[in-house]
Amino acid sequence: MTPEETKELLPHKTDEAANNCVCKTDLQSRNSLIVSQAVNRGIFTSNASPATRRICFILGEEDEPKAPLLFTELDELFHVNEKELQWKETARWIKFEEKIEEGGERWSKPHVTTLPLHSLFELRTCIERGTLLFDLEASNFKEILETIVSNEITNGNLKNVLKEKVMYVLLRNHRHHIKKSRMQTMIDLWMNVSCANQSAPLNYNTTADFTNEISEKPLQEQLNNKFKKQIPEGAEATNVLVGEVDFLDKPFVAFVRLKEAVILGALTEVPLPTRFLFILLGPKAKAMAYHQIGRAVATLLTDELFHVVAFKAKSREDLLAGIDEFLDEVTVLPPGKWDPTLRIAPPKILPSPHKRKSMYSHSFKVPMHKGSHIHHEERYGSNLHVAEDLKRTGKLFGGLISDVKRKAPWFASDFYDALNLQCLSAVLFIYLASVTNAITFGGILGDATDNMQGIIESFLGTAIAGAVFCLFAGQPLTVLGSTGPVLVFERLLFNISSDYQLDYLEFRLWIGIWTAFFCLILVATEASYLIQYFTRFTEEGFCALISFIFIHDAFQKMFNLAEDYPINSDYDVNHVTLYHCSCFPPEAANVTSLFNETSDAGFKPSFVTYNTTSNTESVNWNSLTKQDCLKFGGQLVGETCDYIPDIALISFILFFGTFVCSMSLKNFKTSRYFPAAVRKLISDFSIILTILIFCGVDILVGADTPKLIVPSELKPTNPHRGWFVYPFGGNEWWMCLIAIVPALLVTILVFMDQQITALILNRKEHKLKKGAGFHLDLFWIAILMILTSFMGLPWYVSATVISLAHIDSLKMETTKSAPGVEPTFMGVREQRVTGLLVFILIGLSLCLAPILKYIPLPVLFGIFLYMGVSALSSVQFMDRLKLLLTPAKHQPDLIYLRHVPLRRIHLFTLLQLLCLILLWVLKSTAAAIIFPVMLLALVGVRKAMECVFSRHDLSWLDDAMPEKENKALEEKKTEKAMSNNESEDSEYLYLQKGPEINISVN
């Protein structure tokens, strides 16, 4: 160390006055400290305190490396059989405190640390008077101790004759609480008893080599400690040693920060490099005070702000300033109003440390009385930020070229990033969802178009369009599919063609060609820039509409199934002997004609007898099955003829069971059962496990429930059409020009449907890192529309609900999280493989028909219900809808409830609900032809709401809409707000603030 650094380590001359006050009572010292803080940080001065200025200076240094996460261990000195000293681990911290339970056999649950305020004052005094070593260079624990003791002796805080005793105590063995097997525990217990019987009386006067009982290398039990899996990569250790001895008359205090973190052998429970070291040895009878000071040190170092200060501190004053700022933010709970022995559970959502850091960064720039106003203006302006994906280049196809350049570097990683077991689960889940969607919408489309487009066309179109889109699109997480709005238009188009005797497929071909042409014009002119006007109001309205369509279709299918398999609600078990169903013969003429038809076909049922002399037959009608009875024109008479037992009931059990089981298994990762890896595996494969479970239930019950029927031949559903649609010959030539009018409506529908879904998928809360591709996606939608129109296949756009389910199935969380800390959402596994495999499997489904026929339709309808409800759960509109029915005292602590009056929130929600009802009614009536225009009208409705709601209210309830005026000013606000984009309000705007902590008194 240089002479300047050594001089810095020596106590300041001002410490002499402090040393003269040692004999004063602790009460006087504490009172003088509080008075000092009141002078420096009081309300009677407008200037910031010296501590605040120092913290601002430290946090403003950008050249320092980022402070790593700390694992803090508290070891306390204990006597073993009154003959031997030993350091025992009593508590540990990463984010929250864990302590050894009184029984000493297990760790407590993680909890928020609660400290006596006095311990923080005592700690400040320790830092003020103790030895501080910054950026010490040392390679082992013994070398560090020798430096500390030498400095204490040089400073006059320790007598030279006590050096050996201090070194002896600090080099005693450290006992860590590591979970072991039962056999190992018994062996260790026997060895401890043996060693205890052979130990010598306690003797501090050892030889001068200060025998070191601490292994210089980590022990095998430390290397095998499973707890290290919960510590994030790159973490460092802090060792806090506190204890009482009988040879000191005043405390021995040292705080050390190593220049380079070093693994200090077996000192730490987990073999991590140590960065900080705090030592406190003091006289007898104050063990509890030392314990609380040790906990105070550990708590301070787990605080993100003080952690940075300690990492960058260059002097004693820096650490003291950090403690003062920590005390300034401490919340005091009055005695007698709560039980200090209670442990406060960790909150699910922690406040962002960047909020606190930014407060010091701007403390000298913005007056406090103006902060609130500027905060809301900046917050509103921050929403005006235009994403890189939507910035206009001013060139023809400039946006498309930018999307290609942006996505090209990620193309290779889009394939090897899929090498994860989670992707297999996503493939199976989305495949079954897409197959069900293709069959459902294919069947509805076949009914609406007289099988000109049916299930086969739906399968083929889904496979071709989806595979091409996933391979080349800008956002491969998007799943293409037939959607409700497109289905509405197809039904109207077929009805118009039938009424005017037009060739449906040819007319549809020209509409598709013109729609693709208009979409390409939108791509060329970078019209996707306009989607910045689609605020959360529009997105949530559209997403809620599609989700309700999924939920409605699921229940409608189940009700239709109940009509096909009716339940006998008048059944009386006492009349079971009276229930019957018999087949009675029809009129003779009908019997003769039916007999002739069956005879000509070569069919001679065994229950029909022939009289060769009279050329008449006699039929044993009582022996006929229901199918044969109806085939021969017989009549079914009886109370049970119209009912099919068990089918409807079992179907509804499968339907609701699938939904509940899917929801439960998806949330299983947050349960308390099984190890974390098992819980995550069950959560990832929740849908597949649910389908397998209820397929097994269906097989065990044995009821003849309706099954998934997949066509086994690749041929058009309607035999009067082929696989290619000719543009001319079926209609007049001028119909290709008439097609421009409906093409404009389809263009609006496709643009809105595609881009709103893309906007929802690319929202910042999904943390996508590879960027979007709005122009590139619309380009491929146009190309695929031309292809599907010529082949007479359905049109495809982004399927909102299935795409959201796809993203949800690929969400990533931190594999390592500190005890008590919820796993952090890391983003989505962005790749092209899952979508590509899904649509390849759909194309091969014709070959998988023998396997798929075992899946009951009610199970798939339950998956439909699950997807619809899951999509709604991520919509803020549903949270606000619940507030209408929730009394104020039971309402959750949502962030916008703090800033917007409840009546204004209800008004906003009712207007959004009214728009949703109008869209639903419109799509269900003959006026559905203008449905695309009404979707576009949502933007106008949102703009008109600015006349009803203030900018402040809309900034909390919705996103901002761009304004032409004051654009330059707003851009400046955006840049400033983006620098602080992780503030509390922006981070938790649409999340619940956190659980309330209820502390009771015993």
N, C-alpha and C positions, 0 to 999 in steps of 0.2 A: 504494500500500500504506500502511496505517496505521502510526504509530510503533510500536504494540504488535507488529504483524506483522513489522516490520523488526527489532525487538529479538529476536523469536523466531528469525529467520534467522541472526543473528549467533552465533558459537560461544560456548559457555558458558565461564565463568571456569575451570571445571574442566579445560578443554582446554589451559590453559597448562601444567599438569603433564604432560599427554600430549605436548605439543610438546617439552618438555625431555627426553623419552625417545626422541626420534626417532633419536638417535645409537646407541641400544642395538641389539643384534642382533635379527633377526627371531625367533630361537629363544626369547630371553627374553620378547619381547612375546607370542609364542604361548603359552608356558608360563603366563605371568601370566593370560592370558585363560582358559585351561583351568581354572586354579585358581579364578578368579573364578566361572566357571560351576559348579564343584563346590560352592562355598560357597552359591550362590543356589539350586541345583537338586539338592543332594546328597541322600543317603539318610538323613542324620543329623538331619533336621528333618522334622516332620510338616506344617509349613505349606507352602502353595504358594509358589513363587518369585514375586518381583515381576514377572518377565516373563509368567508364567502369569496372574497377576491382571490385568495390563494387557491381555493378549490377550482375556481373558474380558470385560473392560469394552468393548473395541473391538467384539467380535463381538456384544455385547448391545445395541448401538445399532441401533434399528429405524427411525430417522428418515432414515437415509442411503439414497440410491438404490442400486439393485442394481449391483454391479460388473460391467461388460461383459467379454466374452471379449477376450483380448489376443493380437495377432499381434506377435511379437517378432523383430526383425532385428538381427543382429550384423554391424557393419561394422568392418573393420580397416584401418589405414593402411599403404599400400604405396608404394614408389618405382617409378616408371615410367621405365625407361632411365636411372636414377640422375640424372634431371634434373627430373622432375615428381613431385609427390605426388598420390595418388589413394586415396579410400576405396573398398574393395571389399567387397561382401557375401560373407561366408564361411559363415554358418549362419542358420537361421530356426527358429522354434518357433510352434506353435499349442497342441498338446498334447504333441507329441514333437519331438525334434530332427531336423532335416535339415541336412546340411552339403554344401558343394561338394566333389565328389570331387577327388582330387589332379590328375587330368587337366584339371579345370576346365570340363568340357563337360556335366555333368549333376548333378542333385541326387541325394543318397544316398537310400536307403529310410528312412522314419521309424523312429526307434529311441529307446529309453529313454536319457536322458542319464546318463552316469556321470562323476562329478567327483572330482578329488583333494580330500580333506578339507581340505588346506592352503588351497585356493582359497576355501573358505567362510570360514575364519578371516581371510584377507587381505581378503575382501569386507567382513566385519564391521568391520575396522579402517578401511577406506575410508569406510564409512558413518559411523563414529565421528569421523573427522577431516575429511571432505570437506564441501563446501557442499551444503546441503539447501534446496530451494525448494519449498514446498507451496502449491498453488492459485495458481500464478503466472499472471498475465494477460498474454498476448502473442499476436501475430497472425502472426508469421513466425519463421523459424529464426534469422535474424540478430539480431533483437530479444532472443530468449532468450539467445543467446551473450553479447551485450553485458551483460545483467543478471548472468549467471554470472561473467564475467570481472571485472566491477566489484565483486561481492561477494568474490571471491577476493583482489583487490587490497586492498579495505577490511579484510579479515581478516588480511592480512599473509601469505597463503599464496602470493602471486604478485607478482613485482616489476613495477612499472609499465612498465619498458622492454620487458618480454616480452609486453605486451598485443597488439601488432601481430602478432608471430609466432604467438601462440596463435590469434588470430582468423584469420590467414591459413591455418593448418593446418586448422582446423575448417570453413572455408568452401570447401575443395577439393571437386572434383566427386566424386559417388558413382556407382560402377558396380555395377549390379544384374545378377544372373544371370537373365535372362528368356529363355525358349525362343523362338527365332526361326526363320524359314524359312531355307533354305540360301542363297538369294539375298541376303537381308538380312545374313546372317552374313558373306558375302564382301565386301559393300559396307562394313560396319563395320570389317572387318579392313583394308581398303585405306585407309580414312579414318584409322584409328589409326596406321598406318605413316606416312602423310603428316604427320599432326600431330606425331608423335614426332620426325621429321627436322627439323621447323621449331621445336621447342620450345627455350626458353632455359634456361640453367643455373638450378638451384634457388636462389631468392633470397627470404629471409624479409622483407627490408626493403622491403616494398611501400608504396604510398601509404597515407595515413590512411583512405581510404574502404573498406579491406579488401575488395577485389574479391571478389564472391560468385559462384562458379562453379555454385552449385546453383540450378536453375530454381525460381522462386517458384510455378510452376504444374506440375502433373503432366505428364510427357511422354506423347506418344501411345502409346509402347510400354508405359508403365505402365497407361494406361487400357485397353489391349487385352490386358493380361496375363490369360491364362486361369486362372491360379492363384487369382484372386479368387473364382472359382466355388466353391472348396473352403473359403472362409472364411465362417462363419455371419454372418447379418445382424446389424448393430449392433456388430460387433467394432471395437476400437480398436487403435492401434499403440503399440509400445514400441521406441524406437531406442537401441541400445547401440553406442557408439563407443569403441574402444580402439586405442591405438597408442603407438609410441615415437618420441621426437624427441631431437635432440642439444643442445637449448638449455635443457632443464629439469634441475635437480639433485634435485628431489623430485616425487612424483606430483601431478598436477592432477586432482582428483576432484570431480564434481558429480552430484547426483541431483535431478531436477526432476519435479514433478507439476503439470501445467497445470490451471487451474481449469475451463476448457472445452477439450475436445479440438479440435485444429486440424490441418488438412492442411498439412504443411510442404513443399509443392512436390514436388520430385523426391527428397526425402530417403529415402522408403520405397519398397520394391519394388512394393507395391500402394497405390493412392491411398486410404489410410485416415487418419482423423484421429488424430494422435498425442496420447497422454495422458501417457506417462512418457518420460523421457530420461535416460540415464546416460552420462557422459563420463569417460574415464580416459586421460590422457596422462602418460607417465612417461619417465624417462631410458632411455638405450640399454641393450642387453644383457639386457633382461627381457621380451622380446616374448611368450614362451610363458606367463609368469606373467600378463601382461595379458590374453592370450587366454583363459586358464582363468578369470580373474575375470569377464571378459565373459560366458562361458558360465554361470558361477555366477549372475550377475544374471538372465540370461534364464531359467534353470531355476527360480529363486525366483519370478519373476513368472508362470510357467506353473503354479505350485502354487496350488490354489484357496484355501487358507487364507492364505498370504502375500499373494496377490493382493488379498484383501479388506482385509488389514491395511494394505497400501501405499495402497489406495484411500481408507481412512478415517484414516490416520495424521495426527496434528497436531504431532508433535514427533519429534526424533531418537530418543528413548527408545522410541517406538512401533515404529519400524523395527527397532531393535536387538532389541526383544522378539520381533518376528516372526521375525528370523533365529535367535534362541535357540530358539524353539519348533520351527523347521524343523530345526535341528541336533539337537534332542531326539528327532526322529522319523527321522533319517537312519539307514540300515542300512549298516554298514561291511563290506566284503569284504576279507579279509586278503590282503596281497601274496603272490605265489607260488602262490596257490590258484586263480587264474583269470587269463585273458589280458585286460588292459585294452583291447586293440585290438578285441576282439570287440564286436559291436553286439547289444544285447538287443532282440529283436522286441517290439513293443507287445503287451500282453495283450489278449485278446478282451473281457474284462470288467474294468472299472476299479472300484476301491472307491469307495463313495459319499462325496463330500466332506461331506455332512450328518452322517455318523457322527463325523468329526473335530470338526466345529463343535459338535455336541451334547455331545461330551465336555467341552468347555470350559464349555458352558452349565450343566451339572449337576455341575461339579467341586467346588463348594462345598456341594452339597445332599446328596449320597450318599456315605457313607464307602466307601473303596475295598474294604475286606474284605467289604462286604455287596453289592457291585455285582453279582456274578455271580448270587446268589440272586434279587435283585430283578429282574434282567434276565430271567430265565426266567419268573418269575411274571408280569411285565408282558407278556412275549411271549405267554404262554399266554392271558392276559386279553385281549390285543389281538384275538385271534381271535373273541372273544365279541361283537364289535361287530356290532350289527344294522344292516343297510343301510337307507338311507332308503326304499327300495322296499318293505321288509318291515315297517316299523313299523306297529303296530296303532293305528287311530284310535278303536276302540270303538264305531263307528257302523255301521249297516246299509249295506252297499255302500260303506263309507268308503274301503277300499283301492282299489276300482275308480274312485271319483271322484278320488282322489289321483293315480292313474296317468294319468287323462285330463288333469288339470290339469298334470301334469308333462310329458306328451308333446305337448300342444297347441302350446306355443310353438315346438317344433322341427318342426312338420308341414311348413311351407313349405321349410325348409332340407333336409328329407328328399328334396326333389326337385332343387334346384339344386346340392346337394353331390355329385350323381351325374355332374356334367359333367366327367368325366375319362376318359381312354382306358382306365385300369385297369378301370373298370366294364364296358366292352365285353368285355374278356377274361373277367371274372367271369360275365357273362350267358351267353356261349357255353359256358363250362366247366360251369356249374351246369345249363344247359339240357340238355346231352348227358347229364350225370349223372342228372338227374331223369327224362329220357325213358327211359334205360336202366332206371332203378329202376321206373318205371311199367310198362314192358313186362315186366320180370322178375317183379315181384310180381303184376302183372295176370295173367300166364300161370299162375303158381303158384296164385293165387286162383281162376282159372277151373277148373283141375284139381281143386281142393279143394271147389268149390261147384257142380260140374256146369254151369259157364258161367253161373250166375246172376249172377256178377260176373266179368267178364273184362277183356281189354285195353282195349276201348272204354270200359267203365265206369271203369277206372283212369285213362285219359287225361282223360276228362271231369271226373271228381271231382278229380283233381290240379289241373287248370286252374282250376276254379271255386273250390275251397277255398283253394288257394295264392294266387290273385289277391286274393280278399277279405281274407285274413289279412295279406298284405303291405301292403295299402292301409290297414287300420284297426288292426292289432295294436300292442301296446306295443313289441315288439322285432321290427322288420321284417327283420332279418338272419336270422331263423329260417326254415328251409325246411320246409314240411309235406310229408309223404310217408307211404306205407304202411310200417309197421315190422314187424320179425320177431315181437315179442310180440302185436301186433294180428292178424297173420296166423295165429298159433297159435290164438288164440281163435276166429277166423272158421271155421277148419277144424273145431274141436270143436263149434261151434254148428251147423254144417251136418250133421255126423254125428248129433247129438242130434235135430235136426229130421227127418232121414231115418228114424232108428230109430223115432220116435214118430209118424211120418206127419203132421208139422206143416208149415204153410206157412212156409218158411224166411224169406222176405223180410218177411212180416207180423210174425212173431215177432221178427225182428231190428229191425224198426221200433220196436216197443215197448221193446225193450232200449235202443235209441238214445235214445228220448224220456226214459225214466227216467234214463239216464246223464247226459243234458244237464240234467235237473232237479236231480240231485244235484250236478253241477258248478256250477250256478248257486247252489245253497245254499252250496257251498264258497266261491264268490266273495263272496256276501253276508256270510258270517261271517268273511271275511278269513283263511280257512284256509291260504292260501299262506304265512302266517307260520310254519307248521310246517316249511317246507323248510330253515329254519336248522338243523334236526336232521340234514339230509343233508350229512354231512361229506365230505371228499375220499375217504374210504374207500368210501362209498356211490356217489359220483359216478364214481370210477375203476372200480369193479366194474361199474356199468351201462355206462359208455362202452366198457370193454374187451369186455363181452359183445356189444354192437352191432357193434363193430369186427371181432370174430372172426366174427360172422354174415356180414358183408360178405366177409371173406376166404374163409370156408368156402363161401359161395354162388358166389364167383368160381371157385374150384377145382372145385366140384361141377359147375358148368355146363361147364367144360372137360373133365372126365372123362366127362360125358354125351355131349359132342360126340365124344370119342374112341371111345365105344361105337357111336355112329351111323356114324362113319367109321373103322372099325378099321384098325390097322396090321398088316401081314403080317410078324410077327417071325420066321417060319421061311423067309423068302425067301432063295433061294440063286441068286446070279447065274449060276452054272454051269448051272442048270436052266432058264434063261430060255426055252429053246426048247420045254420040256415044259409050261409053264404055259399054260392055256387055260380057257375057260368057254363051255359050249355049252348050247343050249336043246333039251330033249327033249320029245316029245309026251306028254300024259297019256293016260288011258284014253279010248276012243272016245266014250263017253257024255258025258264032260265036254266033249270038243271040240264035239260036236253041240249041246249046250245053250248053250255059249258062242257058237257060231256063230249060233244062232237069235237070241240076245240082241243081238248086234252087228248082225245083218241087220235086225231090227226097228227098231233105232235108226238105220238108214240108213247104217251104217259098213261100207265095203268096202275093206279094206286092199289095197294093190297086190300084196302078196306072197301073197295068197290066190287060188287058181284054183278055178273052179267046173266041175263036170261036170253039164251040164243033163240028161243021160239018167238018171243014177242019183241025182240030188238029194243028192249027197255032194260034199264039197269036200276038196281036198288042200291042206295048209298047208306052205309051205316053212319048217320050224322053224329051220333054220340061218340064215335071213335075218332073223329077228325080233330086235328090240331087247330089252333087259332088261325095259323097261316093258311092251312088247307081249307078251313071253313070259309074264310073270306075269299079264297081263290075260287071256290065253287059257288060263290054267291050266297052262302048261308048267312044266317043272322045269329049274332051272339046275344044271348039273353041271360041276365043275372046281375046280382049286386056287385060282383068283383070283376066284371068284364072290362071296365074302363080304367082299372087301377093296376099299377105295377108296383108291388111291394118293395121296400128297402132302397130302391135305386136313388130316389130324390134325397132321402134322408142321408144316406151314405155319401152322396155327392156333395151335399152342403157341409158335412163333417170334413170331407177331404178339402173342400174349398177354404173354409175358415181355418182349419188346422194347418194348411200350407201357409196361409198368410201369417198366422200367429207364430208358427215355428220359424219361418223365415226372419221375421222381425227379431225374435228372441236369439236365434243363432248369430245373426248379424251383429248384435250387441253383446255377444258372449265374451268378446275380448276385454270388456270392462268388468266382468264378473270376478268373484273371489275364488273360483274353483280351477284346479289344474294349473300347471306352470304357464308362464306367459307364452311360450312357443306353441303349446297345445291350444291355448285360447285363440291365438292369432290364426292358426291353421283352421280351426273350426269356423272362425268368423269369415275367413277367405272363401271357404267351400260351403258356406251356409246354404246357398240356394241348391247346390247339387245334393248336399246331404238331405235337405228337406224333401226334394223330389224323390230321392231313393227311399226315404223313410215312408212317405205316403204311397208310393208305388207298392212297397211291401205291405202296408196296411190294407190296400185295395186287394192284393192277392190273398192275404190271410182271410179277409172277410168273404171273398168269393162272389161278391155281388157283380152283376153284369153292368157295370158303369160304362158310359160312353168313353171310347178311347180315341187317341190321336190317330187319324187315318191319313196317311201320306200317299199320294198317287205313286204307282210303280212304273208307269209308262210315260215317256216324254213325247206327248203329242198334244196339239191344241185342244182346249176344253170343248170348244165348239167345232164340230167336224166341217163346217162350211167356211172356215178361214184357214189361212196358212201362216207360215212364220215370217212372211215378208208382205208389207202393205204397199201397194202401188199408189203413187201420188195422183194418177189420173185414171179415168175410166168409170168410176162409180158415181161421181157427181159432176155437175156443170163446172166448166173451167173457172168461172168467176167465183166459185165458192172458196178458192184459195185466197181470194182477196177479202171476202167476208170474214174469213177466219182471223183476220187481224184484230177485230173487235174483241172476241173472247180471249184471244192471245194476250191482249193488254191486261185483262183481269187475271189470267193465269200468271203473267209476269209479276204482277203485284203480289199475288199469293206466294209464288215461289221465292221471290226476293224477301218478303217478310218472314215466311216460314224458315227459310234457310239462314238468313242473317240474324234473326232474333235468337235462334237456337245456337248459332255460332257465338253470338255475343254472350249468351248465358254460360256456355262451356268455357269461354276464354276470360271469364271474370277473374280478377286478381286473387280472390279467395281460394281459387284452385291452384295457385302458385305454379302455373305452367312456365317452363323455362325456355322452351324451343320456339316460342312465338306462335302467332296465329297466321292465317292465310286467307283472309276474307275474299280477296279478289281471285285467288287461285281456286278456292272452293267453288265460287260461283261459276268460274270458267268451266270446271269439270261437270258441274250440274247441267250447264247448257249443252256440253258435248254429249253427255249421257241421255239428255232429253231427246236429242236427234236420234240416237241409236235406238232407244226404247220405243220411240214413235214409229220408226220404220219397221220394227219387229212386232208392233202391236202389244207391247208390254206396258205395265203400269208406269207412271211417272214417280220419280223418287226424289225426296228432299231429306234433310236431316230430321230424324225422329227424335224429338226432344226428350221424352221420358226414357227411352232406351239408351240414348246417348248419355244422359245423366247417370243412369244405372251403370253404364260402361265406365265412366270416370270414377264413380263411387267404388266399383270393384277393383280399381287400380290405385287407390290412394295408398300412399306410403307414410309410415310413421317411424320415429326414431326407434332403433332396436335397443338402444341403451338410454335409460332415463333414470335420474336420481330417485331414490325412495321418496314417495310422497308426491312426485311430480308426474302429471299426466303425460303420456307419450306425445311428442310434438309432431304436428302434421307437417311433413316434409314436402309434399307436393304429390303429383300424379306420375305414375310410370308411363311416360310418353313413348310410344312405339307404334309400329304399323302391323305387327305380326298378329296380335289378337283379333283385330278386325278382319284382316286378310283370311285367317284360318276360319273365322266364323262363317264368312260368306262362301269359302270353299266347301265347308261342311254342309251348308245349305244346298249347294249345287249337288253334293253327293247324297242328299237326304233320300233321293229316290231309291238308292241302294240300301239305305238304312231303315226302310219301311218295316221289315220284319221285327226290328228292335223297338222302334218308336211306337208300335201299336200297343205296347204294354203300358204306356203312359196315360193315365186317365185325364180327360179334358178338364174336370174340376180342379185338378192339381195345377194345370197350366193357367186356368182362370185365376186361381189364388196367387200365382206369380204375377199376373197382370195387376191384381189388386195391390200387391206389395210394391210394385214399381210405381204405380200411381200415388200411393200414400207416401212413399219415400221421396218422390219428387216434390210433393207438397210440403214435406217437413223442412225443406231448405228454403221455402218462400216466406219472406217476412210478412206478407199479406196474411198468412194463416195465423201468425202470432198476434197480429193486430185484430184479427177476427175473434180470437179467443178473449181479447180484452173486453169486447162488448158484453161478454157473459160473466166476466170475473169482477167481483167486488174490489174496490180500490185497495183494501188492506191485504188482499191475497194476490195482487198482481206481482209478477216477477220484476226484478230490478233491471229492466231493459234501459239501455242508455238514452234512447230518445224520450222515454217517459220523464227523464230529468230535465229536459230542455223544452219540451213542447207541451202545452196544456192538453189534458186528456180529451176535452171536447173537440179540439182541432184534430187530434189523432182519429177520433171516431168519425168525424166528418170526412177525412181523407179516406178512411177505410170504407165507408158507405158509398162514396163516389166510385171507388175502385170496384166494389161489389156490384154496383148498378151497371157499370160497363161490362162486367163479366156476364151478368144475367142477360143483357141485351145481345151480346155475342152468342150466347148459348141459344137463345130464342131464335135469333136470326139464322143460325146454321140449321135449325130444325124446321124451318118453314120454307115456303116457295120462294121467299126473297133471298135464299142462300146464294144466289148468283152474285150479289153485291157484297158477299162476305169478305173478299179480299180488300175491298175499299174500306170496310168498317174496321178492319185490322189497322189500316193506315190511319184511320180517323183517331185511333188511340193517341197518336202523337199530337194531333190537334187538341184533343181533350186535355192532355197533360200540359200543353202550352197555355190553354185557357185557365187552368187551375192557378197559374201565377197571379191571376187577378183576384183570387179568393184567399190564397195562402201567401204569407210573407216569405222572403228569401230565407230567413232564419228557419222557419218551420220546414220548408222544402229541403233545406240542407241536411236535416236530420231524418226526414221521412223518405226522401228520394234523391236521385242524382240531379245535378244541375244540367240545364240545357244551354248550348252555346248561344252567345249573343254577339252581334256584329259590333255594337258600340263598345267602347272602352276595352277593346281586345288587347291592346298593348299592356294596359294596366293589369288585366286579368292574367296575362302570361307571366308578368312579374310575380304576381301573387302565387301563381301555380308553382314557379320555380322555388319560391321561399317555402311554400307548404310541402312540396315534395322532399325538401331537405329534412323535414320533420314528419315524414309520412308514417312513422310508427308510433305516433302519439296515442294516448289512451283512447281518444274519441274515434280516430280513424280505424284503430285496430279492433275496437269492440263495438263499432257502430251498430252492427246487426247481430251481436251476441249478447247473451245475458251477462250482466256484470260479474256475477259470481254468487256462490251460495252465501246466505246469511249465516253468521257465526253466533249461535245461541249459547251463552255461558250461564249456567245455572249455579245457584248457591246450595250447597249441601245443608 
